[in-house]
Amino acid sequence: MTETTELGPEDGKLITLARASRARNAAPEGAAVRDETGRTYVATTVELRSLRLSALQAAVAAAVSSEASALEAAVVVTDAEELTEDDRAVADDLKTQVTVVAAPDGAPKSIVQR
């Protein structure tokens, strides 16, 4: 995997969607993913007594339940500096080509291309 500073316009839209979802739900994280056909899925952190999912896990679950088999891009808006091990694993499961971690203001902290 390669670290880069380049972010395409479609990936920028994912940051906007993830930020809006995070703000709307007052959630710790927001995520947006784009599948291999260009469909977009957005989610926030899920914290129930019986279920806990990161925003990326929730977005990937939505994509997979809609028959996505790969992701072109995944964005997580978070205060954290990097993805958790579990989030990296779920991105790897779907062969995610571009993974972005962005600050709450939308500034990319890291952009990794596969």
N, C-alpha and C positions, 0 to 999 in steps of 0.2 A: 504494500500500500504506500501511496505517496502523499505527503503533506504538500498543500499548495495554497496560494492566496487568491486564486481565480474563482469567481463565482458567476455563473451564468444567470441571465434574467429569469429563467424558469425556477431556478433554485432560490433566487431572491424572493419570488412570489411565495415559496414555501415558508421562508422566514416570516413574511407578513402574516400568512395564515396561522402559523404556530404562535406568533406573538399575540394575535387577536384572540385566539382560543384561550390561551393562558390568562390573558387579562380578563376576558369575559367570565371565566370560571374562577378567577382568583386562585389559580392552581400553582403549585411549585414549578411545574414544567408544562410546556406545550410542545407538541410535535406535529409535523406534517410530512407525509411521504408521497412519492409519485411512483406508480407501478410501471411495468414495462409497456403498458398500452397508453400511458399518459394520465390515467385516472389518479385523482388526489384524495387522500384520506387524512383527516385531522383529528387529534385527540389530546386530552390532558391527563395528568396524573389521576389514577383511580385509587382512592383510599377508603375502602369499606372495611367493616369488621371481618367479612368473609373473603375479601378479594383485594389484593394490592397489585397494581400494575404501574410501571413507569409510563410516561406519556408515549414514548416510542413503542413500548410493548403494546399499548392500547391501539395505537395507529396501525401497527403491523397486524394485530389481530383483526382489525376492521378490513384491511387490505386482503389478508389471506381468506377471510370468510367471504370475500367477493371474488375469489378465485385468482388473486394475484400470485404469481410464482416467482417474481423477481422485482426488485426495486431499482429504479433509475437513481433516485435520490431520497435521502432522509435528513430532516432537520430537527434538532432539539433546541428549544429556547429554555435556558436554565441559568441558575446562578453558579452551577458547578463548572469546573474548568474542563472536564472531559467526561466522556460517556462512562457509565459503569461497565463492569465486565459483562453483566447480563445484557445490557443494551448493545454492546459490541457483538455479543454472540447472536442476538436476534437479527441485527443488521447483516451479519455474515450468513445466517441461515437463508436469507433471501438475496444473497449475492449483490448487496447494495453497492452501486457504482460510486456514488458520492455521498459522504456523510458529513454533515455540518453541525457543529456545536456553536450556538450563538448566545450572546448575552441578552438580557431582557430588553435592552435598547435596540436589538437587532444586529449589533456589530458581530461579525463572525469571530469566534475565538480560534476555531480550527476547521479546516476543510481537508478531508482526506479522500483521495480518489483511489479506487481499486485498480 
